[in-house]
Amino acid sequence: MTAEAVSRRSRITPEREAELYGAVLDLLREVGYDGLTMDAVAARTRSSKATLYRQWGSKAELAVRALRSQKRVNLEDVDTGSLRGDFHRIVESEDDCRMEEDSALMRGLAMAVHANPDLHKAFRELMVAPEVTGLGRVLQRAVDRGEVGADNPALPYVVHMLIGAYVARDLVDGRPLNQSFLRDYVDSVVLPALGV
Amino acid sequence: MTAEAVSRRSRITPEREAELYGAVLDLLREVGYDGLTMDAVAARTRSSKATLYRQWGSKAELAVRALRSQKRVNLEDVDTGSLRGDFHRIVESEDDCRMEEDSALMRGLAMAVHANPDLHKAFRELMVAPEVTGLGRVLQRAVDRGEVGADNPALPYVVHMLIGAYVARDLVDGRPLNQSFLRDYVDSVVLPALGV
C-alpha cells in the first residue's frame, strides 16, 4: 500500500471500514461485480460517492479490498515448525461454510478480471501478490529448515498447484471446496511435488 | 454424444460444420459469450436460427462444441511409451500462437460458466469430461507399465494440477501460456507429484 493510500484510508475507523466492506460483499453476492455500482454502495452504507472514491479510488480497488478483508490469516505469519503443519494450519483457518462462501466470491471476481482491466490490475496487485509473497515466506522457512531443497523446481509453482485445486474443484468435480479436500490435495500433490 | 445428437449433426457436412465453428469462434473473440447471439451466428454463416437450434440445441452447446473442435489431439490417442513422453507430446500438439489464442477463448468460456448454468453443464459434459477421460487413459497406461503406482494419491488430481497451470499463468505470472512453460511445469510438478 502506498503512503498516500494509508493516509487516505486512515480517515475512517476500522469499524466503519468493516461495515463498508460487509456491504460491498453483500452487493457482490447479490449482483456480481459487473452489477456493482458505487451508487449502490453509497446508498447502502449511507456514504457519499465522493467519499468512496476518495478512500478507495475505484470500484475495482474497493471490491478487491473488501474481499481481502475476509482473510483470517496472513500466510506469512503461519509458522508451525514444519511445512506440512503450515499448510494444514492455512487450510484450517477457514471453516467449510465460510470457505465455500468466500471461494464463490473469489471465483466471481477472478472471472470478472478478464473483462475489466482495472479489476485485473487490482486483483493481481492487492489479492494475488500478497498471497504469493506470504506463501514465499512459508516456503523459504521450509528451505531454511532443510525440508525442501533450495533448487527444488516445484517451488515457483506452489501457487499454481493451489489455484488449480480451487478452480478445478468446481469445474471438474462439481463439488464444494472444503478442508478435507484441500488437506488431501496438499498431502497428495503439493508436498510430494516438493519432495516432502 | 447421444445417438440423437449424432443423427442431428450428421445432416451437415464436416466442411460446413468447420465453417460454422469458425464463425462462432470469431464471434466469441469479438463479443464474448454473453454477447454471442444465435442471430449473429445465423447472419454470419447464412444459416437459419432454426437450423442452428436443430443441430446444436442451444447457444451453450454450440459454443462449447466450436471450442472443442479446435483440439488437435485426442488425449487418449497419445501413447509414446512413457508418461513423460505422453505429456510432452500433448504440450507440443499446439504451437505457442495457437495455444495463447485458444487459452484466451477457453478462459472466456470458463469464466462465463458461473453466470450461465446451461453453459456450465455443457462445458463440464462436452469439454472437461472428455479431457478427464482421455487423461485417465494416459495415466492408466502409465500405471499398467509400472511407471506410477496404482494407489498413487496424486492420480485423481492431475487434472487439477494442469488447470492450475492454465489459470495461474495469466492471473499470477501475467504471462502467456506456451510450450516451454507447460513442459517445465509437467517436469517440475506433475511428474514429481506422481513419483515419476
Chai-1 contact restraints between the chains, C-beta under 6 A:
chainA,res_idxA,chainB,res_idxB,connection_type,confidence,min_distance_angstrom,max_distance_angstrom,comment,restraint_id
A,M111,B,M111,contact,1.0,0.0,6.0,A-B,restraint_1
A,M111,B,H114,contact,1.0,0.0,6.0,A-B,restraint_2
A,H114,B,M111,contact,1.0,0.0,6.0,A-B,restraint_3
A,V128,B,V172,contact,1.0,0.0,6.0,A-B,restraint_4
A,P153,B,S188,contact,1.0,0.0,6.0,A-B,restraint_5
A,A154,B,S188,contact,1.0,0.0,6.0,A-B,restraint_6
A,A154,B,V189,contact,1.0,0.0,6.0,A-B,restraint_7
A,Y157,B,S188,contact,1.0,0.0,6.0,A-B,restraint_8
A,Y157,B,V189,contact,1.0,0.0,6.0,A-B,restraint_9
A,V159,B,V172,contact,1.0,0.0,6.0,A-B,restraint_10
A,H160,B,G164,contact,1.0,0.0,6.0,A-B,restraint_11
A,H160,B,A165,contact,1.0,0.0,6.0,A-B,restraint_12
A,H160,B,A168,contact,1.0,0.0,6.0,A-B,restraint_13
A,M161,B,M161,contact,1.0,0.0,6.0,A-B,restraint_14
A,M161,B,G164,contact,1.0,0.0,6.0,A-B,restraint_15
A,I163,B,G164,contact,1.0,0.0,6.0,A-B,restraint_16
A,I163,B,V167,contact,1.0,0.0,6.0,A-B,restraint_17
A,I163,B,A168,contact,1.0,0.0,6.0,A-B,restraint_18
A,G164,B,H160,contact,1.0,0.0,6.0,A-B,restraint_19
A,G164,B,M161,contact,1.0,0.0,6.0,A-B,restraint_20
A,G164,B,I163,contact,1.0,0.0,6.0,A-B,restraint_21
A,G164,B,G164,contact,1.0,0.0,6.0,A-B,restraint_22
A,A165,B,H160,contact,1.0,0.0,6.0,A-B,restraint_23
A,V167,B,I163,contact,1.0,0.0,6.0,A-B,restraint_24
A,V167,B,V167,contact,1.0,0.0,6.0,A-B,restraint_25
A,A168,B,H160,contact,1.0,0.0,6.0,A-B,restraint_26
A,A168,B,I163,contact,1.0,0.0,6.0,A-B,restraint_27
A,V172,B,V128,contact,1.0,0.0,6.0,A-B,restraint_28
A,V172,B,V159,contact,1.0,0.0,6.0,A-B,restraint_29
A,S188,B,P153,contact,1.0,0.0,6.0,A-B,restraint_30
A,S188,B,A154,contact,1.0,0.0,6.0,A-B,restraint_31
A,S188,B,Y157,contact,1.0,0.0,6.0,A-B,restraint_32
A,V189,B,A154,contact,1.0,0.0,6.0,A-B,restraint_33
A,V189,B,Y157,contact,1.0,0.0,6.0,A-B,restraint_34
A,V189,B,A193,contact,1.0,0.0,6.0,A-B,restraint_35
A,P192,B,A193,contact,1.0,0.0,6.0,A-B,restraint_36
A,A193,B,V189,contact,1.0,0.0,6.0,A-B,restraint_37
A,A193,B,P192,contact,1.0,0.0,6.0,A-B,restraint_38
A,A193,B,A193,contact,1.0,0.0,6.0,A-B,restraint_39
